[in-house]
Amino acid sequence: MIRLLSPLAVATLAFAAPGATAEEKGGQPSDYRPGVTVEYLYRQQIDAVYFTTWYGRLEKADGGWRDVYFETSEKFVNKGLISFNCTTAKADIGLILYSTGKYGEEADRRVVRVRFADRKIWASGRFEPLYGETPPYEFYLAARKRFCR
């Protein structure tokens, strides 16, 4: 279930994997939200040369639910929110996507729900509502690992 999210910022701890690069350590200023810090979550290899680095921050924790803001600003622009449940593995995953539009603008908003039955299709890159330059399944796994502790 996708819920409307408040702009309330929730403090998060910086996460750096062993051997992390400088950009992966700690946070960095958001490219789309002044005064907001995002942290490295996942690097998506596109082909032999190109990649997309996904950043995020915990926006809201409510019981098992996590609402995570995400963005990338490299070759393709992505920003939005992903909502998932840390305690109920079969719960739907909700995404609010803003692509190149202004973050939070109703006119630029696209909502996608990923049912449990659709996760294998999403993981294989064949989930039609998330074709192209949208959050990959591996990004969801990285966000879940980081924010479901």
N, C-alpha and C positions, 0 to 999 in steps of 0.2 A: 504494500500500500504506500503510495506517495503522499507525504504530508507536506503542508506548507511549512517552511522553515523560518525561524526568526533570525535576524542578523546578529544575534547574540554570539559574541566570540567566546570560545572555550579555550583556556590555556592548554597547550600541549607541550610535551617534552620533545626535544630534538632527538632524532634517531639517526645513527650512522652505523652502517654495517662494517665489519672488519675490512680494511683495505678500501674504504670508500674514498671517492675523489673529493676535492675541496668543495665542489658544488653540492655534494651529497651530505656533507656534514652540516648539521644545524639548519637554520632556515634562511630564507631569502625573501626580499619584498615581493609581493604579488605584482604581476604585470597589469592586473585589471582592477584591483581593489586597493586603493590608497590606504596606507596604515595597517595592512594585513600582511602577516608573514606566512609563507607556505614552506613545506619541507619536501625533500625528495622522497618519492614513493616507489617509482618503477621506471626503468628505461626499456622502451619498446624498440627492438631492432626492426626496421622496415625492410631493408635489403642490406647488401654488403656495405653500403656507404651511409645511408640515412637511418636516423633513429629519432624517436620522440621521447622526451623526458617528461614524465608525469609528476606533478607536485600536488600536494594537498594539505589540508588542515581539518581537524575535527571541529565541526560547527556546533554539534549538539549530541549529547548522549542522554537517552531516555530509556531506562531499563536496559534491555538487550539491543535496542535500536541505536544505530550510529548514522548521523548525517555528516558526510564529508564533502567539503568544497574541493574541487580539483581544477587544475589548469595546466596548459602547456602552451608555449609561445614560439616554438621553433618553426619548422617548415609549415605546419598547419596549426591553427589556433583552436583550442578546445577549452571550454570552461563550463562549470555547472556543479551539480550536486549529485551524489550517489547516496542512497539510503539502503541500509541492509541490517539484518538482525544477527547479532553475534551468538545468541542462545538458541535460535530456531533455524537450523540449517536449511529447511525447506521453505522458509518464508520468501516471498517475492522480493526482488531487488528493484528499486526505483531509481530512475535517472532523470534529471532535469538538465537539458542541454541548451546552451546558448551559442555555441559555435563562434562565428565572427561577430555576432551581435553584442550589444552591451549587456553585461552581466546584470541580471535581475529584470530586464525589460520584458514585459508580458508578450509583446509582439514577436520577440526573437526566441521565445521559449518553446522547446519541444520536449514532451514527456514520453518516456519509454518505460514500460514495465517488463521485467524479465521474470517469467514464472520459473519455478524449479524445473519443470519439464523442458524448458528451453535452454538450460545452461550448457548442455553438451553441444548444442547447435551454436551457441554463442562462442564457446571455447574453440570450436573448429573454424570460426570466422564466417559461418553461414547464417547467422541470425539477421534476417533482413532489416529490422528496425535499427540495427547497429552496424550496418555496412559502412565501409570507408573509414574516415579519420574520426572515430569515436572511441570511447574508452574500451580497451580490449579486456577480455576475461581475466588475463593475467594481472591487469591493473586492479581489478576488483579483489583478486586474491591477495595482492600486496597491501591494499588498503585494509582488508579484513585482518590480515596478520598484524599490521601496525596498530590498529585502533580497537581490536577486540581483546586486548590484554587484560 
